[in-house]
């Protein structure tokens, strides 16, 4: 969609793509990916600075709350949350 928005010619667009969240594989369908990788047992977030809990930040926290996590999350938001 980005290439279309900035005016790239249609032959440079990817018509279809597969995105696997847990192993970060971006490919076109049929490229031979072995299937969808399972979610990890523990999400290692390391030292994460989360700047704001708007649409993206709250979605991240929602996803992380559904699994076991290790690491340290620091929340930076000027709004009352």
C-alpha positions in Angstrom: 0.0 0.0 0.0 2.9 2.3 0.8 4.4 1.9 -2.7 1.1 2.7 -4.2 0.6 5.8 -2.0 4.0 7.2 -3.1 3.5 6.5 -6.8 5.6 3.5 -7.5 4.5 1.7 -10.7 2.3 -1.4 -10.3 5.0 -3.9 -11.4 6.9 -3.0 -8.2 4.0 -3.8 -5.9 3.6 -7.1 -4.1 0.2 -8.4 -5.1 -0.1 -10.8 -2.1 2.1 -11.3 0.9 2.3 -13.5 4.0 3.5 -12.1 7.4 4.3 -14.4 10.2 4.4 -12.4 13.4 6.6 -14.6 15.6 9.5 -15.3 13.2 9.2 -12.0 11.2 9.1 -13.7 7.8 7.7 -11.7 4.9 7.1 -13.6 1.7 4.8 -14.0 -1.2 2.3 -16.9 -0.9 3.7 -20.2 -2.2 7.4 -19.3 -1.6 7.7 -22.5 0.5 7.3 -21.3 4.1 6.9 -24.3 6.3 3.7 -23.0 7.9 2.8 -20.7 10.6 5.2 -20.7 13.5 3.8 -21.1 17.0 3.8 -18.2 19.4 6.7 -18.4 21.9 6.1 -19.7 25.4 7.6 -16.6 26.9 7.9 -13.2 25.3 11.3 -11.7 26.1 10.8 -7.9 25.9 14.2 -7.0 27.4 14.2 -3.4 28.6 11.2 -2.0 26.8 10.4 1.7 26.9 6.7 2.1 25.8 6.1 5.8 24.9 2.4 6.3 25.1 -0.5 3.9 25.4 -2.6 5.2 22.5 -3.7 2.8 19.7 -0.4 1.0 19.2 0.8 1.0 22.8 -2.5 -0.3 24.2 -2.7 -3.0 21.5 0.9 -4.1 22.5 0.0 -4.2 26.2 -3.2 -6.2 25.4 -1.2 -8.8 23.3 1.5 -9.0 26.0 -1.1 -9.5 28.7 -2.2 -12.7 27.0 1.2 -14.4 27.4 4.0 -14.9 29.9 6.6 -12.1 29.6 10.1 -11.5 30.9 12.0 -8.3 31.0 11.2 -4.8 32.2 8.6 -2.5 30.7 8.8 1.3 31.4 5.7 3.3 30.5 6.1 6.9 29.5 2.9 8.8 28.9 1.9 12.3 29.8 -1.8 11.4 29.9 -3.3 10.0 33.0 -3.4 6.2 32.4 
